[in-house]
Amino acid sequence: MQNATVTNIFWGLFLLWFGVVAAYMRGDFGTTINSPVFAIGTGVLLLWLNLVRSLLRLRLSIMTIGLGALVTGANIIVLWLNFTIPFLPELLMIAGLALVIGAFRTRNFQTF
């Protein structure tokens, strides 16, 4: 199985997870995205993605491992201690931007 196939499967699982949580929240996407339960599930999916990659002897992604651990751990703290983590959204945006920039730097894109 190729890495792209595994990634696509987990994107599908992520969309299913998002839909289930959104349906539970009665379609209120703002509440869904801000839900610690949604964030913990998303973090767990990212960690499982790399576990499956490891079992299939595919290349692991340090970024998704770190992001999964950060999102899961941070939101467990939020749920258990009713504690907020300053700048967590900004850290996630920086991580996302790093992924996008990294993708452009490592690929040979052809211009039309």
DOVOVO-399161 format. One record per atom (N, C-alpha, C, O): x, y, z. Coordinates in steps of 0.001 Angstrom, whole numbers, plus 500000, padded with zeros to 6 digits. Example, Ala and Ser with C-alpha at 12.3 -4.5 7.8 and 13.67 -1.06 7.14 Angstrom:
atom u=513190	v=494310	w=507800
atom u=512300	v=495500	w=507800
atom u=513200	v=496700	w=507800
atom u=514236	v=496681	w=508465
atom u=512850	v=497750	w=507080
atom u=513670	v=498940	w=507140
atom u=512900	v=500030	w=507870
atom u=513409	v=501138	w=508039
END
This chain:
atom u=500853	v=498829	w=500000
atom u=500000	v=500000	w=500000
atom u=500902	v=501239	w=500000
atom u=501912	v=501283	w=500703
atom u=500532	v=502220	w=499221
atom u=501326	v=503440	w=499114
atom u=500939	v=504448	w=500192
atom u=499840	v=504411	w=500745
atom u=501877	v=505344	w=500468
atom u=501671	v=506384	w=501471
atom u=500470	v=507267	w=501110
atom u=499695	v=507654	w=501985
atom u=500320	v=507581	w=499829
atom u=499196	v=508430	w=499400
atom u=497862	v=507750	w=499678
atom u=496895	v=508417	w=500045
atom u=497797	v=506432	w=499511
atom u=496564	v=505694	w=499772
atom u=496205	v=505764	w=501257
atom u=495054	v=506011	w=501616
atom u=497203	v=505545	w=502110
atom u=496977	v=505610	w=503556
atom u=496530	v=507016	w=503952
atom u=495607	v=507174	w=504751
atom u=497178	v=508026	w=503397
atom u=496809	v=509413	w=503691
atom u=495374	v=509698	w=503264
atom u=494626	v=510339	w=504003
atom u=494981	v=509232	w=502083
atom u=493613	v=509448	w=501601
atom u=492586	v=508746	w=502485
atom u=491507	v=509285	w=502732
atom u=492915	v=507548	w=502962
atom u=492006	v=506842	w=503866
atom u=491797	v=507662	w=505132
atom u=490671	v=507804	w=505608
atom u=492885	v=508201	w=505673
atom u=492745	v=508967	w=506906
atom u=492081	v=510316	w=506676
atom u=491433	v=510831	w=507588
atom u=492216	v=510910	w=505490
atom u=491447	v=512122	w=505175
atom u=489962	v=511780	w=505187
atom u=489142	v=512543	w=505698
atom u=489624	v=510625	w=504617
atom u=488230	v=510192	w=504633
atom u=487723	v=509984	w=506046
atom u=486604	v=510381	w=506372
atom u=488545	v=509356	w=506898
atom u=488162	v=509165	w=508294
atom u=487998	v=510498	w=509017
atom u=487104	v=510662	w=509848
atom u=488875	v=511451	w=508688
atom u=488759	v=512775	w=509292
atom u=487438	v=513425	w=508905
atom u=486752	v=513989	w=509758
atom u=487076	v=513354	w=507635
atom u=485814	v=513958	w=507189
atom u=484619	v=513259	w=507829
atom u=483639	v=513910	w=508191
atom u=484695	v=511943	w=507969
atom u=483637	v=511229	w=508672
atom u=483546	v=511682	w=510125
atom u=482450	v=511911	w=510636
atom u=484683	v=511811	w=510788
atom u=484725	v=512272	w=512181
atom u=484116	v=513668	w=512295
atom u=483315	v=513934	w=513191
atom u=484503	v=514552	w=511384
atom u=483965	v=515910	w=511391
atom u=482449	v=515877	w=511220
atom u=481730	v=516586	w=511925
atom u=481960	v=515060	w=510292
atom u=480524	v=514972	w=510052
atom u=479766	v=514428	w=511252
atom u=478685	v=514919	w=511580
atom u=480323	v=513420	w=511909
atom u=479668	v=512839	w=513085
atom u=479578	v=513866	w=514211
atom u=478524	v=514038	w=514823
atom u=480685	v=514541	w=514474
atom u=480675	v=515537	w=515558
atom u=479761	v=516703	w=515197
atom u=479032	v=517202	w=516054
atom u=479791	v=517141	w=513939
atom u=478914	v=518239	w=513513
atom u=477447	v=517837	w=513630
atom u=476611	v=518644	w=514037
atom u=477130	v=516590	w=513273
atom u=475746	v=516127	w=513396
atom u=475323	v=516093	w=514858
atom u=474195	v=516458	w=515193
atom u=476221	v=515660	w=515721
atom u=475929	v=515630	w=517151
atom u=475713	v=517044	w=517692
atom u=474890	v=517259	w=518582
atom u=476459	v=518002	w=517146
atom u=476335	v=519395	w=517573
atom u=475229	v=520111	w=516795
atom u=475135	v=521337	w=516832
atom u=474399	v=519348	w=516096
atom u=473258	v=519873	w=515345
atom u=473670	v=520814	w=514210
atom u=472974	v=521786	w=513918
atom u=474795	v=520518	w=513581
atom u=475224	v=521285	w=512423
atom u=475879	v=522609	w=512735
atom u=476162	v=523384	w=511821
atom u=476125	v=522888	w=513990
atom u=476783	v=524139	w=514363
atom u=478292	v=523962	w=514205
atom u=478972	v=523496	w=515118
atom u=478806	v=524343	w=513026
atom u=480209	v=524082	w=512712
atom u=481165	v=524868	w=513598
atom u=482262	v=524389	w=513887
atom u=480785	v=526037	w=514028
atom u=481641	v=526810	w=514925
atom u=481855	v=526092	w=516242
atom u=482973	v=526032	w=516753
atom u=480780	v=525547	w=516789
atom u=480878	v=524780	w=518024
atom u=481653	v=523493	w=517794
atom u=482435	v=523074	w=518647
atom u=481438	v=522862	w=516639
atom u=482137	v=521615	w=516324
atom u=483636	v=521828	w=516293
atom u=484383	v=521077	w=516920
atom u=484083	v=522836	w=515574
atom u=485519	v=523078	w=515425
atom u=486148	v=523462	w=516753
atom u=487302	v=523118	w=517007
atom u=485419	v=524163	w=517600
atom u=485947	v=524576	w=518893
atom u=485776	v=523523	w=519977
atom u=486188	v=523743	w=521116
atom u=485179	v=522390	w=519650
atom u=484931	v=521342	w=520634
atom u=486215	v=520594	w=520967
atom u=486901	v=520120	w=520061
atom u=486554	v=520478	w=522254
atom u=487730	v=519681	w=522628
atom u=487604	v=518222	w=522210
atom u=488610	v=517583	w=521901
atom u=486397	v=517685	w=522193
atom u=486194	v=516299	w=521772
atom u=486583	v=516137	w=520305
atom u=487234	v=515158	w=519939
atom u=486187	v=517093	w=519465
atom u=486560	v=517064	w=518048
atom u=488074	v=517138	w=517903
atom u=488663	v=516406	w=517107
atom u=488700	v=518015	w=518667
atom u=490148	v=518179	w=518573
atom u=490886	v=516924	w=519034
atom u=491867	v=516514	w=518413
atom u=490419	v=516320	w=520116
atom u=491069	v=515095	w=520596
atom u=490940	v=513983	w=519547
atom u=491908	v=513272	w=519276
atom u=489770	v=513834	w=518970
atom u=489577	v=512825	w=517918
atom u=490468	v=513081	w=516716
atom u=491020	v=512146	w=516137
atom u=490609	v=514342	w=516340
atom u=491479	v=514697	w=515217
atom u=492932	v=514373	w=515545
atom u=493649	v=513821	w=514710
atom u=493363	v=514709	w=516745
atom u=494732	v=514390	w=517157
atom u=494989	v=512897	w=517171
atom u=496046	v=512437	w=516737
atom u=494020	v=512139	w=517670
atom u=494158	v=510676	w=517691
atom u=494238	v=510130	w=516270
atom u=495028	v=509225	w=516003
atom u=493433	v=510666	w=515356
atom u=493515	v=510233	w=513953
atom u=494910	v=510486	w=513378
atom u=495444	v=509637	w=512665
atom u=495500	v=511633	w=513677
atom u=496842	v=511923	w=513179
atom u=497870	v=510944	w=513750
atom u=498776	v=510507	w=513039
atom u=497731	v=510608	w=515012
atom u=498659	v=509652	w=515622
atom u=498456	v=508249	w=515040
atom u=499430	v=507541	w=514783
atom u=497205	v=507844	w=514833
atom u=496921	v=506547	w=514230
atom u=497431	v=506476	w=512793
atom u=497901	v=505426	w=512355
atom u=497344	v=507577	w=512062
atom u=497876	v=507625	w=510697
atom u=499335	v=507195	w=510686
atom u=499750	v=506395	w=509848
atom u=500104	v=507727	w=511616
atom u=501522	v=507388	w=511648
atom u=501773	v=505994	w=512206
atom u=502765	v=505359	w=511846
atom u=500899	v=505507	w=513076
atom u=501016	v=504124	w=513532
atom u=500817	v=503171	w=512358
atom u=501574	v=502214	w=512197
atom u=499800	v=503434	w=511539
atom u=499552	v=502601	w=510357
atom u=500728	v=502704	w=509389
atom u=501167	v=501695	w=508837
atom u=501237	v=503908	w=509182
atom u=502414	v=504069	w=508323
atom u=503577	v=503238	w=508847
atom u=504279	v=502588	w=508073
atom u=503777	v=503258	w=510141
atom u=504865	v=502500	w=510749
atom u=504667	v=500993	w=510538
atom u=505609	v=500285	w=510181
atom u=503452	v=500512	w=510757
atom u=503167	v=499091	w=510578
atom u=503354	v=498645	w=509135
atom u=503751	v=497509	w=508873
atom u=503064	v=499546	w=508203
atom u=503224	v=499240	w=506772
atom u=504624	v=499584	w=506253
atom u=504904	v=499460	w=505061
atom u=505486	v=500012	w=507161
atom u=506865	v=500392	w=506833
atom u=506937	v=501517	w=505792
atom u=507764	v=501497	w=504880
atom u=506044	v=502490	w=505961
atom u=506039	v=503676	w=505114
atom u=506721	v=504810	w=505861
atom u=506951	v=504723	w=507067
atom u=507038	v=505861	w=505143
atom u=507697	v=507020	w=505733
atom u=506761	v=507730	w=506705
atom u=505623	v=508051	w=506363
atom u=507251	v=507970	w=507918
atom u=506464	v=508675	w=508929
atom u=506565	v=510176	w=508713
atom u=507514	v=510666	w=508100
atom u=505584	v=510895	w=509220
atom u=505593	v=512353	w=509144
atom u=505766	v=512916	w=510551
atom u=504869	v=512814	w=511388
atom u=506911	v=513502	w=510794
atom u=507179	v=514106	w=512098
atom u=506165	v=515221	w=512378
atom u=505756	v=515426	w=513521
atom u=505768	v=515932	w=511331
atom u=504825	v=517032	w=511505
atom u=503471	v=516530	w=512003
atom u=502911	v=517113	w=512932
atom u=502930	v=515462	w=511408
atom u=501626	v=514979	w=511853
atom u=501716	v=514273	w=513208
atom u=500750	v=514276	w=513970
atom u=502857	v=513675	w=513510
atom u=503038	v=513092	w=514840
atom u=503017	v=514210	w=515889
atom u=502303	v=514119	w=516888
atom u=503802	v=515261	w=515653
atom u=503852	v=516387	w=516589
atom u=502519	v=517099	w=516704
atom u=502085	v=517450	w=517801
atom u=501873	v=517310	w=515570
atom u=500575	v=517983	w=515567
atom u=499520	v=517139	w=516290
atom u=498721	v=517664	w=517065
atom u=499525	v=515839	w=516030
atom u=498582	v=514954	w=516709
atom u=498791	v=514948	w=518212
atom u=497830	v=514995	w=518981
atom u=500055	v=514889	w=518632
atom u=500363	v=514905	w=520065
atom u=499980	v=516243	w=520692
atom u=499424	v=516283	w=521790
atom u=500282	v=517345	w=519988
atom u=499967	v=518678	w=520500
atom u=498460	v=518875	w=520650
atom u=497987	v=519314	w=521698
atom u=497717	v=518552	w=519606
atom u=496269	v=518761	w=519625
atom u=495605	v=517851	w=520661
atom u=494739	v=518294	w=521415
atom u=496007	v=516594	w=520695
atom u=495410	v=515667	w=521656
atom u=495745	v=516069	w=523082
atom u=494858	v=516191	w=523927
atom u=497026	v=516275	w=523345
atom u=497459	v=516619	w=524697
atom u=496885	v=517931	w=525185
atom u=496423	v=518030	w=526322
atom u=496913	v=518937	w=524330
atom u=496411	v=520250	w=524723
atom u=494926	v=520192	w=525060
atom u=494478	v=520820	w=526020
atom u=494174	v=519451	w=524284
atom u=492731	v=519415	w=524524
atom u=492343	v=518492	w=525670
atom u=491290	v=518680	w=526279
atom u=493160	v=517512	w=525971
atom u=492920	v=516721	w=527184
atom u=493116	v=517620	w=528402
atom u=492351	v=517545	w=529364
atom u=494141	v=518468	w=528358
atom u=494365	v=519429	w=529443
atom u=493177	v=520379	w=529561
atom u=492721	v=520678	w=530664
atom u=492680	v=520852	w=528420
atom u=491528	v=521767	w=528424
atom u=490314	v=521090	w=529059
atom u=489608	v=521709	w=529854
atom u=490068	v=519833	w=528716
atom u=488897	v=519126	w=529247
atom u=489042	v=518814	w=530731
atom u=488113	v=519056	w=531501
atom u=490177	v=518287	w=531141
atom u=490350	v=517847	w=532520
atom u=490539	v=518991	w=533502
atom u=489982	v=518971	w=534600
atom u=491317	v=519983	w=533114
atom u=491655	v=521045	w=534052
atom u=490881	v=522325	w=533817
atom u=491045	v=523294	w=534558
atom u=490028	v=522341	w=532781
atom u=489315	v=523555	w=532419
atom u=490288	v=524721	w=532296
atom u=490061	v=525814	w=532814
atom u=491366	v=524446	w=531598
atom u=492490	v=525371	w=531457
atom u=492614	v=525735	w=529986
atom u=492479	v=524871	w=529121
atom u=492865	v=526988	w=529698
atom u=493050	v=527383	w=528308
atom u=494542	v=527498	w=527996
atom u=495349	v=527855	w=528853
atom u=494877	v=527192	w=526767
atom u=496268	v=527262	w=526330
atom u=496385	v=528452	w=525389
atom u=495849	v=528426	w=524281
atom u=497093	v=529508	w=525832
atom u=497203	v=530686	w=524985
atom u=497959	v=530375	w=523701
atom u=498903	v=529586	w=523700
atom u=497549	v=530979	w=522648
atom u=498201	v=530902	w=521343
atom u=498107	v=529531	w=520675
atom u=498815	v=529299	w=519695
atom u=497261	v=528603	w=521160
atom u=497143	v=527300	w=520508
atom u=496647	v=527437	w=519064
atom u=497210	v=526791	w=518180
atom u=495626	v=528241	w=518785
atom u=495220	v=528379	w=517379
atom u=496339	v=528926	w=516502
atom u=496505	v=528501	w=515359
atom u=497103	v=529869	w=517041
atom u=498198	v=530439	w=516264
atom u=499281	v=529389	w=515997
atom u=499850	v=529342	w=514907
atom u=499561	v=528552	w=516996
atom u=500547	v=527487	w=516802
atom u=500085	v=526508	w=515724
atom u=500886	v=526050	w=514909
atom u=498806	v=526195	w=515726
atom u=498277	v=525294	w=514706
atom u=498345	v=525920	w=513319
atom u=498641	v=525233	w=512342
atom u=498072	v=527230	w=513227
atom u=498171	v=527907	w=511931
atom u=499613	v=527936	w=511437
atom u=499863	v=527763	w=510244
atom u=500558	v=528152	w=512339
atom u=501976	v=528143	w=511958
atom u=502375	v=526752	w=511466
atom u=503105	v=526628	w=510482
atom u=501901	v=525713	w=512142
atom u=502202	v=524352	w=511715
atom u=501622	v=524082	w=510329
atom u=502280	v=523471	w=509487
atom u=500395	v=524533	w=510093
atom u=499779	v=524366	w=508783
atom u=500531	v=525112	w=507692
atom u=500727	v=524591	w=506594
atom u=500947	v=526325	w=507999
atom u=501719	v=527107	w=507041
atom u=503049	v=526433	w=506740
atom u=503499	v=526431	w=505594
atom u=503677	v=525864	w=507760
atom u=504942	v=525149	w=507556
atom u=504738	v=523949	w=506640
atom u=505599	v=523649	w=505812
atom u=503613	v=523262	w=506777
atom u=503322	v=522138	w=505887
atom u=503178	v=522586	w=504440
atom u=503719	v=521959	w=503529
atom u=502447	v=523671	w=504237
atom u=502232	v=524170	w=502876
atom u=503549	v=524626	w=502256
atom u=503855	v=524278	w=501115
atom u=504316	v=525391	w=502994
atom u=505611	v=525871	w=502473
atom u=506535	v=524690	w=502189
atom u=507214	v=524658	w=501163
atom u=506555	v=523721	w=503105
atom u=507394	v=522539	w=502912
atom u=507002	v=521766	w=501667
atom u=507869	v=521257	w=500957
atom u=505705	v=521670	w=501391
atom u=505244	v=520963	w=500206
atom u=505714	v=521661	w=498936
atom u=506116	v=520999	w=497979
atom u=505668	v=522984	w=498917
atom u=506117	v=523723	w=497743
atom u=507638	v=523650	w=497578
atom u=508136	v=523655	w=496452
atom u=508355	v=523583	w=498652
atom u=509826	v=523553	w=498577
atom u=510359	v=522199	w=498152
atom u=511438	v=522123	w=497563
atom u=509630	v=521123	w=498436
atom u=510145	v=519787	w=498148
atom u=509643	v=519204	w=496841
atom u=510114	v=518140	w=496439
atom u=508741	v=519829	w=496181
atom u=508176	v=519319	w=494930
atom u=508663	v=520168	w=493754
atom u=508958	v=521356	w=493892
atom u=508734	v=519523	w=492611
atom u=509049	v=520246	w=491390
atom u=507734	v=520564	w=490681
atom u=507185	v=519732	w=489958
atom u=507243	v=521778	w=490901
atom u=505994	v=522171	w=490269
atom u=506291	v=522753	w=488896
atom u=507220	v=523541	w=488720
atom u=505477	v=522345	w=487931
atom u=505627	v=522885	w=486595
atom u=504617	v=523999	w=486397
atom u=503455	v=523878	w=486787
atom u=505057	v=525057	w=485802
atom u=504136	v=526157	w=485511
atom u=503652	v=526011	w=484085
atom u=504368	v=525504	w=483222
atom u=502445	v=526454	w=483848
atom u=501855	v=526353	w=482513
atom u=502180	v=527562	w=481703
atom u=501768	v=527660	w=480547
END
